[in-house]
Amino acid sequence: MATTQNQRLGIFFALALVMAATRAHHFGPLPDASWAVFFLGGFWLRGATRWAFPLLMAEAVLVDYFVISSQGIPFWSHYCVSPAYWFLVPSYFTLWMGGRWLARHDQGLRVSTLGLAAGALLISEAACYLISNGSFYWLSASVPAPRSFAAWGANLADWYLPFLGTAAAYVAIGAVLHVVVIQLARTLKQAGTQGLRH
């Protein structure tokens, strides 16, 4: 979608703002949009992966650090932070790659694109969830022993739908904005073409 550097920067800063505004309150009234940000970033910023993904990843870590530190808790002592924390990088990258895959197979404003988007989101979100949840379950000291695949399966089932629902809702908002921007650009282009004819 973004063809100029200014457009890419604008989209990047918009995504970064959304993540900063929502990640600080994981379970607040405005749920964390990080998963959707990385998926949409892969779609909209596919040509800027080398700088956009690392910067968004750094932002996610900085927000986490700020939120945890502001509670007076040492970062590495927090319940959610363990050696598994570093698995957020490949987790989020699966979402980014899901967005990139969708961008490569984008068929424009068609129903088929909607089906591809749903499939790409479901698959990349499931991979992200397996990596992030699995690494936390198996590597974090916050999870009491003994650990088992049965208990992990129950844990996966408890959290999967809420994470999927939140990511899907934000991606749907992004898709609507995408369609509005494309339609607006077409309308402006047609108006400009008609103005030149007169």
N, C-alpha and C positions, 0 to 999 in steps of 0.2 A: 504494500500500500504506500509506504513512505518512499518517495523517490528522491527527495533532496535532503541534504544534511540538516537543514533547518527543520524540515518535517520530522526527520528521525529524532532530532533533539527535543522537539516539542512533544512528541509521543513518549519519549523516554522520561522527560520530566513529569508528564501527566501520570504515567505509571508509577514513577517513584513517589509522587505525592500521595497517590491512592494507597500504596503500600505503607508509607510512613503514617498516614492517618488511621489505618485499620490494624496494622500489626501490633501497635502499642497496646491494644486491648483485644487479645485473642478471643475472649468469650464475652466481650461487651456488646452493647446494642448494635454496633456496626462490626460484624465479624471480620476476621482477618482475610484480606483479599490476596495474600501473597501467592497462593497457588494459581489463581487466575491471572495475576500480573505476569508471572513467568510464562504461562501458556500464551497469553495475548502478546507478550513481548517477543516470543519466538515467531509469532505470526506477523506482527507489524514491523519488527526490527530484525528480520531474518538476515539482512545484509550487514548488520552491525553487531553480530554475536560476540566478536572478539572484545569489544569494549562494553557493550550494553549488559551482557550477562554478568561479567565480573563486578561491574558497578552496582547492579541491583542486588547481587549476592552480598557484597560488602555492606550495602545499606541494610539488608535484613539482619546481618550480624550486629551492626552498630545499633539498630533499634532494639534488638534483644538485650545488648549490653547496657544500653541506657535505661531500659525499663527495669531490668534486674538490679542494676546498681542503685537506681533511685529508690528501691525498696530496702536499701541497706544490706543487701545480700551479696557476698562475693560471687562473681559470675559463675565460676566452676562449681559452686556449692548449691546452685539452684536445682530444683527437682528435674527440670527439663533439659539441663545441660550435663552432658557426659561425653565419653569418647564417641558415642553415637551422633553427637551434634554435627560432626564433620560430614556425616552421611547426608546432610541437607544439600550439599553441593551436587552429588549425583541425583538426588531426589528431585531437586528443582530443575536440573538439566533435562531430566526426562520430560518434564512439562514443556520446557523451552523447545525441545526437539519435536514434541507433539505439535506445537504451534508452527514450527518450521515445515514439518511434513504437510500440514494442512495448507500452508502458503504455496508449497510447490504443486499441490493438487487442486488449488482453488479454481473453481469453474465460474466465478462471478456470482451474481445475485440469482442463484437457482436453488431449487429444493434439494438437488443432489449435493450442493455444497453444505447445506444444513446437515444432511446425513453424514457427510465426511467429517464435519466439525464435531458432531456428537460422538462419532466413533473415535476420532483422534483424542478428544478430551477424555473419554472413558478409559481408553487404553493407557494414555500417558499418566492420567491421574491414578489409575490402579497401580502402575509401576512405581510412581512417586510414593504412594501410600505404603506399598509393600516394603520399599527400601527404608523409608523414614520410620515407620512403625516397627518393622522387623529389627532394624538396628537398635532402636530404643529398647525394645523388649529384651533382646539378647545381650546387649552390651551395657545397659544402664544399671547402676547400683540401686536406682530407685525402684526397680522391679524386684520384688522379693523372690528368693529361691524357695522351693525348687521350680525351675522353669520347665515347661513342656510345650510340645506342639499343639496339644489340645487347648491349653490355656492361652497360647498365642492366638490360635484361631478364634477363641471367644473374644479376646481383646480386639482383634481385627474387625470382627463383626460389630462390636459395640460402637466403634468410632467411624467406620467406613462411610456410612450414609450421610452423617452430618458433614464430614469433610467434602464428600462428593457434591452434596446439595449446595454448600456455600460456594465452592468453585464454579459449579454450573450456573448459579444465579449471577455471579459477577461476569462470567464469560458471556452470558446472555445479554447483559447490559452492554458489554463491549461490542457484541455483534450488532445490537440495535444502533449503537453510535456509529459503527462502521457503515451500516446501510444508509443512515441519515447523511453522513459525510459524502459518500459516493453519489447519492441522489442529488444532494445540494451542488456538488461539483459538476454533475451532468447538466443540471438546470442552469447554472451560471455559464457554463460553456455554450449551451444552446442559445442563451440570451445574448452572449457576446457575439456569436456567429450571426444571429439575426440582426444585431445592431450594425455589424459590418456590411451586411447586404443593403441596409437602408442608407 
